[in-house]
Amino acid sequence: MNRREWLKCMSALAVGAVAAPSLLAVFDAHAAAQNGGATPQFFSKAQGDLVAAVVDIIIPRSDTPGAVDAGVPRFIDQMFKDVYTPEEQQRYLHALAAFEKESGKPFLQLDAARRKALVVKLHEQALAKGKDLEPASAPAFVLMTKKLAMLGFFMSEPGCTQVLQYAAVPGGYQGDIPLSKAGNGKAWAVETVLRI
């Protein structure tokens, strides 16, 4: 082993040592979402209900389970409890408070159509601002909640097996076939795009 190979190995170990706890915490959050109780551990009950309502708008129940059915609100709660830094936690809570003010009255008191319209409007604002998005704003809350909802949902059993293609033991390689013949037309995880 020469010096260059040794440095590559050591840098890989260093990255692994830094990334491993965060990765393990994500897996713990996923396990908590599947097995955890209904009481939030990071959010207050009201904050947890608001996050669950927004998550339900982002990935609603259809012919497949929705994000709430898959335990995504518990996943998000666990992620903030175990993975995010105190600064990131506070930024998200400030964005959540800004989101609550955006609706004029408590979000959970709005009817379903007004809730969805507000989330869609803020989502579009977040996408339009791009990198200029204020991190503690209402649009940032919607965008961050969407990212976490998608992560939690597509790590869940319903997201992996009922929405995306799932092959526990894949068959032989088939190089060039139409998508309609590959997995009954369902997208693979790398092809997912979610518009609210």
MOTALIN-V308600 format. One record per residue. N is the residue number from 0. BURIAL is + if it has 24 or more other ideal C-beta (glycine too) atoms within 12 Angstrom, else -. Layout:
# MOTALIN-V308600
n->{N;N}
burial->{BURIAL;BURIAL}
This chain:
# MOTALIN-V308600
n->{0;1;2;3;4;5;6;7;8;9;10;11;12;13;14;15;16;17;18;19;20;21;22;23;24;25;26;27;28;29;30;31;32;33;34;35;36;37;38;39;40;41;42;43;44;45;46;47;48;49;50;51;52;53;54;55;56;57;58;59;60;61;62;63;64;65;66;67;68;69;70;71;72;73;74;75;76;77;78;79;80;81;82;83;84;85;86;87;88;89;90;91;92;93;94;95;96;97;98;99;100;101;102;103;104;105;106;107;108;109;110;111;112;113;114;115;116;117;118;119;120;121;122;123;124;125;126;127;128;129;130;131;132;133;134;135;136;137;138;139;140;141;142;143;144;145;146;147;148;149;150;151;152;153;154;155;156;157;158;159;160;161;162;163;164;165;166;167;168;169;170;171;172;173;174;175;176;177;178;179;180;181;182;183;184;185;186;187;188;189;190;191;192;193;194;195}
burial->{-;-;-;-;-;-;-;-;-;-;-;-;-;-;-;-;-;-;-;-;-;-;-;-;-;+;-;+;+;+;-;+;+;-;-;+;-;-;-;+;+;+;+;-;-;-;+;+;+;+;+;+;+;+;+;+;+;+;+;+;-;-;-;-;-;+;+;+;+;+;+;+;+;+;+;+;+;+;+;+;+;+;+;+;-;-;-;-;+;-;-;+;+;-;+;+;+;+;+;+;-;+;+;-;-;-;+;+;-;-;-;-;-;-;+;-;-;+;+;-;-;+;+;-;+;+;-;-;-;-;-;-;+;-;-;-;+;+;+;+;+;+;+;+;+;+;+;+;+;+;+;+;+;+;+;+;-;+;+;+;-;-;+;+;+;-;-;-;-;-;-;-;-;-;-;-;-;-;-;-;-;-;-;-;-;-;-;-;-;-;-;-;-;+;-;+}
